[in-house]
């Protein structure tokens, strides 16, 4: 968890600082806007329902997706839905990845995990665009 959530505290601190700056109504450059957008998504993934705790492996998976930028194209309003579907997908299609995190405390199959996450994010986006039509 520390390895993938390590930058989370710094990212959120920068987000809060930029968020306060953006409220002044100044024009923001693309990099600043991107950082604000990612911060909003990181805040969403940290929310958990009351009395609905997530397993540590599931938390690591969603934090990994958020901090590595896989959620950047997901609309903020859909982050919670994405999170639910992503965890369900991992539990059903790739339980070995979550088992690896739970048993070793590490994510040794980083390349495979990255590919699975990227593929799921792309298919989620394609599915949501199809739902809009």
Secondary structure, 3 states (H helix, E strand, C coil): CHHHHCCHHHHHHHHHHHHHHHCCCCCCCHHHHHHHHHHHHHHHHHCCCCCCCCCHHHHHHHHHHHHCCCCCCCCHHHHHHHHHHHHHHHHHHCHHHHHHHHHHCCCCCHHHHHHHHHHHHHHHHHHHHHHHC
